[in-house]
Every structure is written in C-alpha cells, then in structure tokens.
C-alpha cells in the first residue's frame, strides 16, 4: 500500500473527520457500542468512495495479520 502524499492527506482528512463524527454519534447513542465486536478494527464510512475502498483493503490486511474482526459502521459522514 503505497500512497502519494496527496492520497495520504486525503485518507487522513477523511478518516479523522469520520472518526470524530462516529465517536460523537456513539456518545449520543452509547447502546451502539455493544454492537462493536471486542478487538474489532472499526471502519467508519467517510462518504468518499475511494477512501472507503482503501480503508477496506487496509482493514482486511490488518484483520488477517492480527486475526481481528472488522466492523463497518452504518454511520454516514456529515461534512
């Protein structure tokens, strides 16, 4: 997984924004936390198809490497 600096920036910005939005949602609806499997690699939807696809590839790699489940969120990025 080799990304150009602009691709790295795109991934970082989209993922940071999506992660904070998802954490905010979990604070508003803490019952959703129990739906996340223990030790899971959580992939929040960013609203950017390319970033979401890359996140899937990265998560699959780490899931196989570390034998951890993947949890994709249903949350849609608002920004």
URSULKA-V466065 format. One record per helix or strand. SS is the DSSP state (2 for helix, 1 for strand). FROM is the first residue (numbers start at 1). LEN is the number of residues. If there is no record, write none. Layout:
ss=SS from=FROM len=LEN
ss=SS from=FROM len=LEN
This chain:
ss=2 from=5 len=24
ss=2 from=30 len=6
ss=1 from=41 len=3
ss=2 from=49 len=18
ss=1 from=70 len=3
